């Protein structure tokens, strides 16, 4: 880990120095070349120096073509595809609750049973588990009857393929994760696409060392490349390279988390392109793109709120066309959300939204090990770390641990909520004169951090922050914010080295992010302090 930390330090330091040099002086082809090299290295670093993920395939044809080895390095995340491809493809039959039970039954019927755990996580209440026998019974009585015979065979064949490229214990691990959590609106896109891209039977047109399933993650790659094109066209070459560098050297969203999955990045891609549209003052398109992002996972709605704050200040300041811009943005945002909602009702019905909200209602207040938010700092105590959450005994401990953390948070809300709201108000006030894209990231990102606990990898949106600071380049404040962000990005990589406990690592990261938001809000709020003083004086004198 320390070796990688040194590498990240050198990359971040060099990138920051090069970006600052280009801000102070005229752009230089040498600076662009240096940043280009760092960006390419960051991509290589992101893929773990080209090692990607690992699968184990014992198919004789594959092993013969692979020089007798069953090991394969591939841009295919088994655990992610297991949840997000199977979950999407069979969403009409399984909704958000039934994946683990259906997998247990299909595995049981296969004659080649992989699952050995006595209990399975209950996705209808993720703080509980059910016995393996109960899981089989649920699948037989609730979920399998929703399949046609041909459809169940297809599901069983897909699971058999996933088993064929995995060590036997991976399926046990796959019965204790958090399940399949996208909205029904995400499934409006994901379900038809998954059914159009079957992973079985094997393809005869691909080389023996390749499977059709390995093409699935390339959808996200193509989407990200499109987003990079928009960043370059909107912000320029150096912001693009800074985005690639921070994306590639991210600790909280490294390749091991969700790279190599199926449709895990549409929310990010549409957020990126939406902010690019904001930069170009195309507010209807910006609203539609940010609305699409929010419809995919709900939490990106905070960025729509940030954009609304930016436009609200424009309206308040009586800027020309501001009211029209706000109406266009709101219409685009609401319109695309409504369209996806209606399509989801037509495809799946209202009950699927009820199931989703029931699941998320529990999910949003759970303190998972690697979820990030201010609450992780607020509830920290000496008893919080050194926990074991694996298997049914660990899940019982996880339930009790969460109950204690939520009690701690409930006891603090009387003073924490006013502090949080005051900080958010300061960010809103400080954003009066900012570009809309910075306000979107500041107000939206701060709202997310203060009032939610999303998974760590969703903080990859932060890679947009240096693009915005560089593009604005007004003066010393932007340079200070850029330096502070690059320092934050390095500290997020450095601090986890000081503990072997993932809970402690996460706590350090949350402290670092808290410090950065305080600095960002402070810089922008006190930048407005003189304006605030003049406004109050003017108001007082007029009275």
C-alpha positions in Angstrom: 0.0 0.0 0.0 2.8 2.5 0.9 4.4 1.8 -2.5 1.2 2.9 -4.2 0.9 5.8 -1.8 4.3 7.1 -2.9 3.3 6.7 -6.5 0.0 8.6 -6.0 1.9 11.3 -4.1 4.3 11.9 -7.0 1.5 11.9 -9.6 -0.7 14.3 -7.6 2.2 16.6 -6.8 3.3 16.7 -10.4 -0.2 17.2 -11.7 -0.9 20.0 -9.2 2.4 21.8 -9.9 1.8 21.5 -13.7 -1.7 22.8 -13.4 -0.7 25.8 -11.2 2.1 26.6 -13.6 -0.3 26.8 -16.5 -2.6 29.0 -14.5 0.1 31.5 -13.6 1.9 31.5 -17.0 0.9 31.0 -20.6 -0.1 27.4 -21.5 2.9 25.4 -22.5 3.0 22.2 -24.7 5.5 20.8 -22.2 3.0 21.1 -19.4 0.3 19.5 -21.5 2.7 16.7 -22.4 3.6 16.1 -18.7 -0.1 16.0 -17.7 -0.8 13.7 -20.6 1.9 11.3 -19.4 0.5 11.5 -15.9 -3.0 10.8 -17.2 -1.9 7.7 -19.1 0.0 6.5 -16.1 -3.1 7.1 -13.9 -5.2 4.9 -16.3 -2.6 2.2 -16.0 -2.5 2.6 -12.2 -6.3 2.4 -12.1 -6.2 -1.0 -13.8 -3.7 -2.2 -11.2 -0.9 -2.0 -13.7 -2.9 -3.9 -16.3 -3.8 -6.8 -14.0 -7.6 -5.9 -13.8 -9.8 -8.4 -12.0 -9.3 -12.2 -11.7 -11.5 -15.1 -12.6 -10.9 -18.8 -12.6 -12.2 -20.8 -15.6 -11.7 -24.6 -15.8 -13.3 -25.1 -19.2 -10.9 -27.4 -21.2 -11.1 -25.3 -24.4 -10.2 -22.2 -22.5 -7.3 -23.8 -20.6 -5.9 -25.2 -23.8 -6.0 -21.7 -25.4 -4.6 -20.2 -22.2 -1.5 -22.4 -22.0 -3.0 -24.8 -19.5 -3.9 -22.2 -16.9 -7.3 -21.7 -15.4 -6.5 -18.2 -14.2 -7.5 -15.1 -16.2 -7.1 -11.4 -15.7 -10.0 -9.5 -17.2 -11.9 -6.3 -17.1 -14.9 -8.2 -15.7 -15.9 -7.8 -12.1 -17.5 -11.1 -11.1 -19.2 -9.9 -8.0 -20.6 -6.8 -9.7 -21.9 -8.6 -12.8 -23.5 -11.2 -10.6 -25.5 -8.5 -8.9 -26.1 -5.9 -11.6 -26.4 -8.1 -14.7 -28.5 -10.9 -13.2 -30.4 -8.4 -11.1 -31.2 -6.3 -14.1 -32.0 -9.1 -16.5 -34.4 -10.9 -14.2 -35.8 -7.8 -12.4 -39.3 -8.4 -13.7 -39.4 -11.7 -11.9 -37.2 -10.9 -8.9 -37.6 -7.2 -8.2 -35.1 -5.9 -5.6 -35.7 -8.7 -3.1 -35.5 -12.0 -4.8 -32.0 -12.4 -6.3 -30.4 -14.4 -3.5 -33.3 -16.8 -3.0 -33.6 -17.5 -6.7 -29.8 -18.1 -7.0 -30.0 -20.5 -4.0 -32.7 -22.5 -5.7 -31.1 -22.6 -9.1 -27.8 -23.6 -7.5 -29.6 -26.3 -5.5 -31.3 -27.7 -8.6 -28.2 -27.7 -10.7 -26.7 -30.9 -9.2 -23.4 -28.9 -8.8 -24.2 -27.0 -5.6 -21.7 -24.3 -4.7 -23.6 -22.6 -1.8 -22.5 -24.0 1.6 -23.6 -21.3 4.0 -26.4 -22.2 6.4 -28.0 -18.8 6.2 -28.6 -16.2 3.4 -29.0 -12.4 3.8 -32.7 -11.3 3.6 -32.8 -8.5 1.0 -36.3 -7.5 2.3 -34.6 -6.5 5.5 -30.8 -6.3 5.1 -30.2 -6.4 8.9 -31.5 -10.0 9.0 -30.7 -13.3 7.5 -32.9 -16.3 6.8 -32.0 -20.0 6.8 -30.9 -21.6 3.5 -34.1 -23.8 3.7 -36.2 -20.7 4.1 -34.5 -19.1 1.1 -35.3 -22.2 -1.0 -38.9 -22.2 0.1 -39.3 -18.5 -0.7 -37.9 -19.1 -4.2 -40.2 -22.0 -4.8 -43.3 -20.3 -3.7 -42.8 -16.6 -4.6 -40.2 -16.2 -7.3 -39.9 -19.3 -9.5 -43.7 -19.2 -10.3 -43.1 -15.8 -12.0 -40.7 -17.4 -14.5 -41.7 -19.3 -17.6 -40.0 -22.7 -17.9 -37.7 -21.3 -20.7 -37.0 -18.2 -18.6 -36.0 -20.2 -15.5 -33.7 -22.4 -17.7 -32.1 -19.2 -19.0 -31.6 -17.9 -15.5 -30.1 -21.3 -14.4 -27.8 -21.3 -17.4 -26.6 -17.8 -16.6 -25.9 -18.8 -13.1 -24.1 -21.9 -14.2 -21.8 -19.7 -16.4 -21.1 -17.4 -13.5 -20.2 -20.4 -11.3 -18.0 -21.8 -14.1 -15.6 -18.8 -13.9 -15.5 -18.5 -10.1 -13.9 -20.3 -7.1 -16.6 -22.2 -5.2 -16.6 -19.9 -2.2 -17.5 -16.8 -4.3 -21.1 -17.7 -4.4 -21.2 -17.9 -0.6 -19.8 -14.4 -0.5 -22.4 -13.3 -3.0 -25.2 -14.3 -0.6 -24.2 -11.8 2.0 -23.8 -8.5 0.1 -26.3 -5.7 0.0 -28.2 -7.0 -3.1 -29.4 -5.2 -6.2 -30.4 -1.6 -5.4 -31.1 0.5 -8.5 -34.4 2.3 -9.0 -37.1 0.9 -11.3 -36.2 3.8 -13.6 -32.7 2.4 -13.9 -34.2 -0.9 -14.9 -36.2 0.8 -17.7 -32.7 1.0 -19.4 -30.9 -1.9 -17.7 -33.4 -4.7 -18.0 -34.0 -4.5 -21.8 -30.3 -4.0 -22.4 -29.4 -7.0 -20.2 -31.9 -9.2 -22.1 -30.5 -8.0 -25.5 -27.0 -9.0 -24.4 -27.1 -12.7 -23.3 -24.1 -14.3 -21.7 -25.1 -17.8 -22.6 -24.7 -20.0 -24.7 -21.0 -19.4 -25.5 -20.2 -17.5 -28.6 -18.4 -19.2 -31.5 -17.3 -15.9 -33.0 -15.0 -14.9 -30.2 -11.5 -16.2 -29.4 -11.5 -19.2 -27.0 -10.0 -17.0 -24.3 -12.9 -14.6 -24.5 -16.5 -14.8 -23.3 -19.5 -12.7 -24.3 -19.9 -11.6 -20.7 -16.6 -9.8 -20.9 -18.1 -7.4 -23.3 -20.7 -6.1 -20.8 -18.3 -3.9 -18.8 -17.3 -2.1 -22.0 -20.6 -0.3 -22.1 -19.5 1.8 -19.1 -16.1 2.3 -20.7 -17.7 3.7 -23.8 -19.9 6.0 -21.8 -17.0 7.3 -19.8 -15.1 8.0 -23.0 -18.0 10.0 -24.2 -18.0 12.0 -21.0 -14.3 12.7 -21.4 -15.0 14.1 -24.8 -17.6 16.5 -23.3 -15.1 17.6 -20.6 -12.5 18.3 -23.2 -14.9 20.2 -25.5 -16.3 22.2 -22.6 -13.4 22.8 -20.2 -10.3 22.2 -22.3 -7.3 19.9 -22.3 -5.8 20.5 -18.9 -9.1 20.1 -17.0 -9.7 16.8 -18.9 -6.3 15.5 -17.9 -6.8 16.6 -14.3 -10.1 14.6 -14.3 -8.4 11.5 -15.7 -5.6 11.8 -13.1 -7.9 12.1 -10.2 -10.2 9.4 -11.5 -7.3 7.0 -12.0 -5.7 7.7 -8.6 -8.9 7.6 -6.5 -8.7 5.4 -3.4 -12.4 5.6 -2.6 -13.4 4.6 -6.1 -10.6 2.4 -7.2 -11.0 -0.3 -9.9 -11.7 -3.0 -7.3 -15.0 -1.5 -6.4 -17.3 -1.2 -9.4 -15.0 -1.1 -12.5 -15.9 -4.0 -14.8 -19.6 -3.9 -13.9 -22.8 -3.5 -15.9 -24.2 0.1 -16.2 -22.8 1.4 -13.0 -21.7 4.7 -14.5 -24.7 6.2 -16.4 -25.5 8.4 -13.3 -21.9 9.8 -13.4 -21.7 10.2 -17.1 -25.0 12.1 -17.3 -23.9 14.2 -14.3 -20.7 15.1 -16.1 -22.4 16.0 -19.4 -25.1 17.9 -17.5 -22.5 20.1 -15.8 -20.9 20.6 -19.2 -24.2 21.7 -20.5 -24.5 24.1 -17.6 -21.1 25.6 -18.5 -22.5 26.2 -22.1 -25.7 27.7 -20.7 -27.9 25.0 -22.2 -30.3 24.7 -19.3 -32.9 22.4 -20.8 -30.3 19.8 -21.7 -28.6 20.3 -18.3 -31.9 19.7 -16.5 -32.7 16.6 -18.5 -29.2 15.1 -17.9 -29.2 15.8 -14.1 -32.7 14.5 -13.9 -31.7 11.3 -15.6 -28.8 11.0 -13.1 -31.1 11.5 -10.2 -33.7 9.0 -11.6 -31.0 6.3 -11.8 -30.0 6.3 -8.1 -32.0 9.0 -6.3 -29.1 10.6 -4.4 -27.8 12.6 -7.4 -30.9 14.8 -6.9 -28.7 16.8 -4.6 -26.8 18.1 -7.6 -30.1 19.2 -9.2 -30.7 21.1 -5.9 -27.2 22.7 -6.3 -28.0 23.8 -9.8 -31.3 25.3 -8.7 -29.5 27.3 -6.0 -27.2 28.7 -8.7 -30.1 29.7 -10.9 -32.1 31.0 -8.0 -29.3 33.5 -7.2 -29.4 34.6 -10.8 -33.1 35.2 -10.6 -32.7 37.1 -7.3 -30.0 39.3 -8.8 -32.4 40.1 -11.7 -30.0 38.8 -14.4 -31.5 38.8 -17.8 -33.0 35.5 -18.9 -32.4 34.0 -15.5 -36.1 33.1 -14.9 -36.3 31.4 -18.3 -33.1 29.5 -17.5 -34.6 28.3 -14.2 -37.8 27.2 -15.9 -36.0 25.4 -18.6 -33.8 23.6 -16.1 -36.7 22.6 -13.9 -38.7 21.5 -16.9 -35.9 19.3 -18.2 -35.2 17.8 -14.8 -38.8 17.1 -13.9 -39.7 16.0 -17.5 -37.1 13.3 -17.7 -37.8 12.0 -14.2 -41.5 11.9 -15.0 -40.9 10.1 -18.3 -38.7 7.4 -16.7 -41.2 7.1 -13.8 -44.1 6.5 -16.2 -42.1 4.0 -18.3 -41.2 2.1 -15.1 -44.9 2.0 -14.1 -45.8 0.6 -17.5 -43.0 -2.0 -17.5 -43.1 -3.1 -13.8 -46.0 -1.5 -11.9 -46.2 0.6 -8.8 -45.4 -2.3 -6.5 -41.8 -2.3 -7.7 -41.4 1.3 -6.5 -42.9 0.4 -3.1 -40.4 -2.4 -2.8 -37.5 -0.1 -3.8 -38.5 2.6 -1.3 -39.0 0.0 1.4 -35.5 -1.4 0.7 -33.9 2.1 0.5 -35.7 3.2 3.6 -33.6 0.7 5.6 -30.5 1.0 3.4 -30.1 4.8 3.7 -29.7 4.7 7.5 -27.3 1.8 7.6 -23.7 2.4 8.5 -21.9 0.1 6.1 -18.1 -0.2 6.6 -17.2 1.8 3.5 -20.0 4.3 3.3 -19.0 7.9 3.6 -20.8 10.9 5.3 -20.5 13.4 8.1 -22.5 11.0 10.4 -19.5 8.7 10.4 -17.5 11.4 12.1 -20.3 12.5 14.5 -21.0 9.0 15.9 -17.4 7.9 16.2 -16.4 6.4 19.6 -13.9 4.0 21.0 -16.3 1.0 20.6 -17.0 1.6 16.9 -14.0 -0.1 15.3 -12.7 -3.7 15.7 -15.8 -5.4 14.5 -16.5 -8.6 12.5 -19.5 -8.6 10.2 -19.1 -11.7 8.1 -21.7 -14.5 7.8 -24.8 -14.8 10.0 -23.1 -14.2 13.3 -21.4 -11.1 11.8 -24.7 -9.9 10.5 -26.2 -10.1 13.9 -23.3 -8.1 15.2 -23.8 -5.6 12.3 -27.4 -5.2 13.3 -26.6 -4.5 16.9 -23.8 -2.2 15.9 -26.0 -0.2 13.6 -28.7 0.1 16.3 -26.2 1.6 18.7 -24.8 4.0 16.1 -28.3 5.2 15.2 -29.1 5.7 18.8 -25.9 7.8 19.1 -26.9 9.8 16.1 -30.5 10.3 17.3 -29.2 11.7 20.6 -27.0 14.3 18.8 -29.4 15.5 16.2 -30.7 18.4 18.4 -27.4 20.2 18.0 -25.9 18.5 14.9 -28.8 19.5 12.5 -28.5 23.2 13.3 -24.7 23.0 12.6 -25.3 21.1 9.4 -28.0 23.5 8.2 -25.8 26.5 9.1 -22.9 25.1 7.1 -25.2 24.4 4.1 -26.6 27.9 4.4 -23.1 29.3 4.4 -22.3 27.4 1.3 -25.4 28.7 -0.4 -24.6 32.3 0.5 -21.0 31.8 -0.6 -22.2 30.6 -4.0 -23.9 33.9 -4.9 -21.2 34.9 -7.3 -19.9 31.5 -8.3 -20.3 29.8 -11.7 -23.3 27.4 -11.7 -21.1 24.3 -12.1 -19.2 25.1 -8.9 -22.3 25.8 -7.0 -23.8 22.5 -8.2 -20.8 20.6 -6.9 -20.4 22.6 -3.7 -24.0 22.7 -2.5 -24.9 19.3 -4.0 -21.8 17.6 -2.7 -22.0 19.1 0.8 -25.7 18.2 1.0 -24.8 14.6 0.1 -22.0 14.5 2.6 -24.0 16.0 5.5 -27.4 14.3 5.1 -26.6 10.9 3.5 -24.1 8.1 3.8 -23.6 6.8 0.3 -21.1 4.2 -0.7 -17.5 5.4 -1.0 -17.3 4.9 -4.8 -20.0 7.4 -5.5 -17.5 10.1 -4.4 -15.9 9.7 -7.8 -17.9 12.7 -8.8 -15.2 14.7 -6.9 -13.0 14.2 -10.0 -15.0 17.0 -11.5 -13.9 19.5 -8.9 -10.4 20.4 -10.2 -12.0 20.8 -13.7 -14.2 23.5 -12.4 -11.5 25.3 -10.4 -9.1 25.3 -13.3 -11.8 26.5 -15.7 -12.7 29.4 -13.5 -9.1 30.4 -12.7 -10.0 33.8 -11.3 -7.1 34.1 -8.9 -5.5 33.0 -5.6 -8.7 31.5 -4.1 -9.2 29.1 -7.0 -5.5 28.1 -6.8 -5.8 27.5 -3.1 -8.9 25.4 -3.6 -7.2 23.4 -6.3 -4.1 22.8 -4.1 -6.4 21.8 -1.2 -8.3 19.4 -3.3 -5.2 17.7 -4.6 -4.0 17.5 -1.1 -7.3 15.9 0.0 -7.0 13.3 -2.8 -3.6 12.4 -1.6 -4.6 12.3 2.0 -7.5 9.9 1.2 -4.8 7.6 -0.2 -2.3 8.2 2.6 -4.5 8.1 5.8 -5.8 4.5 5.4 -2.1 3.3 5.7 -2.2 4.1 9.4 -4.6 1.4 10.3 -5.5 -2.2 9.3 -9.1 -1.7 10.4 -11.4 -0.7 7.5 -13.7 1.2 9.9 -10.8 3.3 11.1 -9.7 3.9 7.5 -13.1 5.1 6.6 -13.2 7.4 9.6 -9.9 9.0 8.6 -11.3 9.6 5.1 -14.5 11.1 6.4 -12.5 13.5 8.6 -10.4 14.6 5.6 -13.5 15.2 3.5 -15.1 17.2 6.4 -12.0 19.4 6.6 -12.0 20.0 2.8 -15.7 21.0 2.8 -15.1 23.4 5.7 -12.2 24.9 3.8 -14.2 25.2 0.6 -17.2 26.8 2.3 -14.9 29.1 4.3 -13.1 30.4 1.3 -16.4 31.1 -0.6 -18.3 32.4 2.4 -15.6 34.9 3.5 -15.1 35.8 -0.1 -18.6 37.1 0.2 -18.1 38.6 3.7 -17.4 42.1 2.4 -20.4 42.0 0.1 -22.5 40.8 3.1 -21.3 43.7 5.2 -22.0 46.2 2.4 -25.5 44.7 1.9 -26.3 44.9 5.7 -25.0 48.4 6.0 -26.9 49.6 3.0 -30.1 48.0 4.3 -29.6 49.5 7.7 -28.9 53.0 6.4 -31.9 52.9 4.1 -34.1 52.1 7.1 
